[in-house]
């Protein structure tokens, strides 16, 4: 029997580090292609624009990562963004920035908790409950705004979405800080362990004493809070808001989370990969715009990427299960 050398140890270390980092490799390859084929990607400003745009989807994707880990999904965040952004712009001139942030975060957490209550307590499928609530949130936004756009152009507010700090976009700095917070919650706290446990097995979690209903409601509240932060960033970036401002936003967020490797079967997710996937999507959109690709064709590309992401996830899990079965069979034979 051959000895396990330091070379073998190094190979295992590299494999373990690369495992689940396919999206990072894809992002690097995409940037290399763009750099070689488009002179606009040879300027640092283009990459700063990518990081800024990635933040607006990525912040909400942090919350959605928690949600998908527990085998749920929230289709209401697109409508929620519109409603919260409208409210934010209508009150920020009266209560100030800090007051607005507190109110919008509270409202986001409340709306998310309502979704969580419908899903966990009333046992409605998450996509049905949140789809129904998306119509309600959109209707409230239309009633509140009377169908008009709300604007607020004061620089002290718009700088949040448009400003930079040491050359780095402010939204991206906020995004990274929130991603670190999300990773700490998921990996270092009891709540995070409970979320992963529920995603892997609700029955086992229940038997171990986890309050499943409370955790699920809290997860949807987290989705609402992160969506509220995204609403503030987006409304600051655009300095205007309306009920239709982010139609399809929820699918961009879900796409980023799934492409980042969070399993729709639950129990598995990575905040790092969610960040990278958000940057990947922003790179793709900005790249397609720089290449003057038709807006409708861009949606086709997004759909193809989603199909590939879902297929690869399901395919890899199938392959792994088959390999385990074969290993078990051969082991029994020997």
N, C-alpha and C positions, 0 to 999 in steps of 0.2 A: 504493500500500500504506500503510495507516494505521500511525502510530507507536505503539509499545507504551508507554502512559502509566503514571504512578504508580497511577492508579485500577485499571488492569488488573493491575498487580503486586499491589495490595492484595487484589483479588478472588481471584487465584491463591493468595495466602498464606492467605486465609480458607478457601478450598476445601480446600487441603492440610491445614490444621489440623482441619477438620471431618470429613475423610475417615476413616472407620473409627471415628468417635465417636458413632455412632447410639445405642449403649447408654447413653452419658452423657446424650444428649438425652431418651431414654426415661425414665431415672431422674429427671431434673428434672421432666418432665411428670407422672410418677407422684406425685412429692412435692407438686406443685402441686394435683393432683386431691385427694389425701388431705388436704392442708391446708385446702382449700375445703369439703370434705364431712364432715370428722370433727374435732371439737374436740380430740381426743387428740393429733392431729398438729400442734397449735399450741403444744405444750410441748416444750422441748429434750430432756427425758428420753426421749421417744419416739424421737428420732433417735439418741440415745446407745445405746438398746436395739437399734436397727437395726444400728449399727456393731459392737456387741458380737456379735450373732448372726451377722453377715456374716463375722466373723473365723473362726468355727469351720469353715465351709465353705471360706472363702477361702484359708486357710493351705494346706490340702491341694490346692486348685485351682492354687496356684503350681506345685507339683510336677507336677500333671497337665498343665499347659500345656506344659512341656518334653516330656512323653510324647506328647501329641497332635501336637506339631510334627514328631516323627519318624514320624508315621503309625501310632502304637501307641495302646493304651488299657489302663488297669489297672482291672479289675473287682474286685480283691481288697481295696481300701482300706477298704471298709465292715467286712469281717471283721477286717482288720488293726487298725483303730481299736479294736474291742472287745478284741482280744487284748492290744494294747499298753497300753490303759487299765487293764485288769485287773492286768497285771504292775506298772504304775506305782503303783497304789493298794496293792498287796500289799507293795511294797518301800520306799515313800517314808518310812514311819515307822521303818525300820531303817537305811537308808543315807543319808537326808536328801535335800533337794531337788536339790542339784548332782549327787550320785551317781545319783539317779534319772534326771535329764535325760540324763546321759552314757550310762547303760545303755539307756534307751529309744531314744535316737537311734541308738546302735549296732545295736540289734535292728531298728529300722525300716530302716536302711540295709542290713542283712543280708537281711531279708525281701524288700526291693525288689530286691536283687542276685540273689536266687534267681529272682524273676520275670524279670529281665532275662536271666539265663543260659538259662532255658527258651525265651525268645523269640528271642534272638540266636544262641545256640550250637546249640540243638536245633531251631531254626527252626519252633517251634510258633506258630500265629497268636496274637497277644497276648491277644485276648479269651478264647481257649480256655485258654491257659496260666494266665492270672490268675483266670479263673472256677474252674478246678480248684483252684488254690491257695487261693481264698477258702473252699472247703469244708474244706481242711486247716487253715487258720488258725482257722476257727470251731470245728472239732473240738478243736484244741489249747486254745482258750480255755475251752471247756466242760469239758475234762478238768482243766485247771489250776485252774479255779474250782469244780469239782465241780457245775457248773450253778447256782451261787449268785451273788448280787451281792456285790461287794467294796466296802467303804466306808472312807473316811478323811476325817474332818471337821475336822482341825486347821486353824485360821484361817490360819496361815502358808503353807499350801498352797492352800486354797480362795480366798485373795485373788487368786491369779493369774488365775483365770477370772471372778471376781466383783468385783474391785477396780477403782478408778479412779486416774488420775494427772492432777492439774490438771483434773479433771472429765471426762477422756477415758477410756473403758474400757481397761484394761490389755491385754486380748486384741487390741484394734484397733491399739494402738501396736505390739505385737509383729507383727501382720499387716502393717502398713505397712512396718516395717523389713525384714521378710522379702521383701516385694514389691519393695522397692528393691534388695535383694541379688539377687533373681531377675532383675530387669531388667538389673543390671550384668553378671551372668553371661551372660545371653543376648546383650547388645549390645556388651559391652566386652572379652570374653575370647575366647581361641582356642577354648575348649570351646563357647561359645555359637555361634560362627561354624560350627563343625563340626556342631552340632546342627541349625542352619538348613540347612546344606549337605546333610546326610543327608535331611532332610525334603523338600528340593527334588529331589534326585537321588542315590540311593545309588551308582549307577554312576560318576557324575562325582566323588563324594566318594572312592570307592575309588581311582579313577585319580589323584586328587590326593594320595594318600597317607594318607587318614584311616583310622584303625583303627576300622572301623564297629562291630565286636563290642564293643570296649572302651567306646566312647561310648554304645552302647545300654544296656549293663549299668549304666554310670554314671548314665544318665538314670533308669532304674528305681530305682537306689539313691537318687537325689534324691527321687523320688516317695515312697519309704519314709521318708526323713528328714523331709520336710515333713508326711507323714501322722503320724509319731511326735510331732512338735510339736503337731499338731492334737489328738492323743490326750491329751497332757498338759493342754492347755487345756480340752478337753471334760471330762475326768475331774475337773479342778479346779473347773470350773463346776458340775458335778453332784454332786461329792464321792462318786460311786458309779459302778460300772461292771459290765457283764455282757456276755455274748457276743452278745446281741441288741440292744444299746443303740443301734446306728446302722444298722439295717436300711434299705437303700436309699440310704445316705449317698453311695455312689459315683456314683449317678445325679444327685444334687444337685450334686456336684462337677463332673461331666462337663457338666451343663447350664450351669453358670456359665462354664466354659471356652469352650464352643461359642457361647453367647450373647455372650461377650466378643469373638467374631470369630476365634478360633483355628481355622484351617482343618483339617478332617478329612483333607484331601488332603496336609497336611504343608507344612513350610517357611515357615509364617507364624503369628505369635502376638504378643500384646501383654500384658504384665503389668499395665499400667494398665487395659486393658479388662477383664481378669480381675477386678481389684479392684472396678471399677464394677459388673460383672455380679453379683458376689457381694453387693454392697450392694443391687442391684436385687432379687435374689431374697429377701433378708432383708426388704426393705421390703414386698415383695408378701405374704410369709407373715404378717408382723406386721400389715399392713394388713387382710388377710382375717380374721385373728383379731379385730381390733378391730371389724370389720363383722359378726362372728359368723357367718362363712361356714362351712358344714359341712366337717369335716376331709376327707371323701371328695371333696367338690367341689373342695377345694384341690388335690388330686392331679390332678383333671381339668384345672384351670387350668395346672398345671405341665406336663402333657402337651401341651396346646395351644401353650404358649410354646415347648416343645422342637421341636414340628413346624414352627412358624413360623421358628424360628432355623435349623433344618436346611434348610428350603425356601428361605429367603432367601439362605443361604450358597451353596447349589447353584445357585439361580436367578441370582444376581448373577454367578457364575463363568461360567454358560452365556451370559448376555447379553454379558459382556466378550469371550468367545471369538468369539461371532457378530459383534460389532462389529469385532474384529480381522480376521476373515475378510472382511467386507464392505469394510473399508478396504484390505485387500490386493488384493481383486478389482478395486475401482475404481482403485486405484493402478496395477495392471497394464494396465487398459484405457487409462488416460491415457498 
